[in-house]
Amino acid sequence: QVQLVESGGGLVQAGASLRLSCQASGFSVNVNDMHWYRQAPGKQREHIATITKTGSTNYADSVKGRFTISKDGAKRRVFLQMNSLKPEDTAVYYCYFARGTFTLWGQGTQVTVSS
């Protein structure tokens, strides 16, 4: 089976930290780039972080300096460490993978940041 399952979301206060995880099954996270997206209520889904097969990273300006993407290839897991959370970070967070014409999304995990 080829799938992605996110976990680690929850309700936290502004300024808190949260660590999300994405468990991959059926493929290696070291083969291609892995991504985190999020979708806030009433807004389009947006890209927030990428980690390449070689470990290079990039981030959306809105989270740069606060979020860190990482991975454990042996365990086929991708992580998103979120620090200094803001109410604007409230969204459903999704793990995403694509290779050729094949795309795969996780089910999403809810992150809610209260003020």
Disulfide bonds with the S-S distance in Angstrom:
Cys22-Cys95 2.17
